[in-house]
Amino acid sequence: MTGAPVRIEGIRAKRSKPGLRPQHLTAVQAVARVSQAEVTGARLGSQALTFRPRTIQGGRYRFDVAETTGSAGAAKAA
């Protein structure tokens, strides 16, 4: 939102499964796409990432939190 680069470390470090889970990774990828950001460390299990946003790109977007694997953020259609 501020346009400033950010480094995040220790992501979910004290959890039984530390690092980014699928729903977190999708959120990072979504914000990266909308802001045309350069991101390093955006992968499943990563406990650190660097996010460098550029210009916000308006438009219509769709992001599937269960695209790669099921997640706590996923819901199945009946």
C-alpha positions, -999 to +999 in steps of 0.1 A: +000+000+000+029+024+007+049+013-023+079+006-001+099-026-004+096-050+026+115-080+039+096-105+060+115-131+080+104-158+105+072-166+086+052-189+108+085-199+125+070-214+156+043-234+138+044-272+134+046-265+096+067-233+094+068-210+064+043-201+037+014-224+032-006-225-001-031-198+009-003-175+021+016-180-011-015-173-032-020-140-013+016-130-019+013-139-056-020-120-059-006-088-044+026-092-065+006-095-097-016-065-089+014-043-079+037-057-106+061-065-077+095-083-078+093-110-051+120-133-039+114-162-016+078-168-026+075-206-025+058-231-003+076-235+031+096-203+027+102-185+060+115-153+044+106-132+014+114-098-001+086-079-018+094-048-040+061-034-054+060-013-085+029+003-101-006-008-091-023-023-121-061-021-121-083-047-137-101-079-130-082-107-112-090-142-100-068-161-076-074-198-066-060-206-031-064-243-039-048-242-074-016-260-063-028-280-034-057-279-009-054-254+019-072-240+049-084-212+027-099-235+001-136-243-004-151-269-028-181-262-049-210-286-046 
